[in-house]
């Protein structure tokens, strides 16, 4: 294996550019995360993008409010990939077509999160993910089904609530406002081409090392064992960082720990509401009071993966529903043990509750 170059010995040109145009001084390790993420869009000598060698590659999600550097981050990143497309309010069909054409996407908010957008964001981080569309074949004069490849790198910025099952397949990239006056991104500046060449050369030079780190990955970020989707999302970035000398692994460990703490409240909320929505939709469902019984507890637990089960102790349903169902048709009373009763009859109320972001 090629000797690893220490980041401390020599800062890459791309790394210097990121630090000049973006202010992540609140967490400097994010520069390395972004740099590793950008490298995956670059190719080997045969033109194969690096992310194509992975079974999954994470979408980065920025969900802070205005004036926190989200658009600046996407403008900079778009200039550092070989084939990027940045646009505001992309529709699902536009996203589908662009990814199929090989673009790295930078989606600056959406008019609405419809089924097509959510489907692309939910499945598009995994190799082999596709969407279908009926198209007219002029040769055969018939409508045929065309498959679109939706697997590819994406950065998404939005303040609209995304379904839990979509967000759970992304890595959150935090951004904050800055007092610094950041330079404007001028696409004509020659530095961008130099930055792309720098990333491309390092990917080509370290290609074998990156794949070796990826194939030998032991499912850990420093001393923390990764579970399930954590491995899917972090494995390619940690492999790249190990091979090229970036400091992503320490950040990954801290972000995983933080996410697990948040999931202790966030996962059960959405899992329980999903379970309720299915219950209400059953043909034999009878309106009226229902107890938060062991049936409900086991029904939710069956939907959780190993990481989520770590945080489920059966006491969450009462607190979750008391907070997320403030509707008249959802009047309820809870005992101290969270084993009180709930009156739920309305699918729309439950669906609306699922759109409420966790506190």
SULCOR-V252138 format. One line per field, one symbol per residue. phi: phi as a letter, one per 20 degrees, with the letter a starting at -180 (. if undefined). burial: I if it has 9 or more other ideal C-beta (glycine too) atoms within 8 Angstrom, else O. A space follows every 10 residues. Layout:
phi: ???
burial: ???
This chain:
phi: .fffeffffb fffffffgff dcddffbgff gfffffffff eedefenefg ffedebbfee ddceefmdnf fffffffffd dfbdcdbelf eggfggffff eneeeceemc fbeeffffff ffdfedfnfc cdbeceeffe lbecedddfd erfbdccade feggfeffdc dfdfccfcef eeffedfeff ffffffffff fffffdgfff fffffegdmc dlddfeclfg fgfegfffff fffdnedeff fgffffffff fffgdffggf ffffffffff ffgefdfqfc efefffgfff gfeeeffffg decnefgfff ffeecedffd gbccefemdf ccdccdffff ffffeffgf
burial: OOOIOOIOOO OIOIIIIIOO IIOIOOOOII IIIIIIIIII IIIIOOOOII IOOIOIIIII IIOOOOOIII OIIIIIIIII IOOIIOIOOI IIOIIIIIII OOIIIIIIII OOIOOIIIII IIIIIIOOIO IOIOOOIOOO OOOIOOOIII IIIIIIIIOO OIIIOIIOII IIIIIOOOOO OIOOIOOOOO OIOIIIOIII OIIIOIIOII IIIIOOIOOO IOOIOIIIII IIIIIIIIII IIIIOIIIII IIIOIIIOII OIIIIIIIII IIIIIIIOII OOOOOOOOOI IIOOOIIOII IOOIOOIIIO IIOOOIIIII IIOIIOIOII OIOIOOOIII IIIIOIOOII IIIIOOOOO
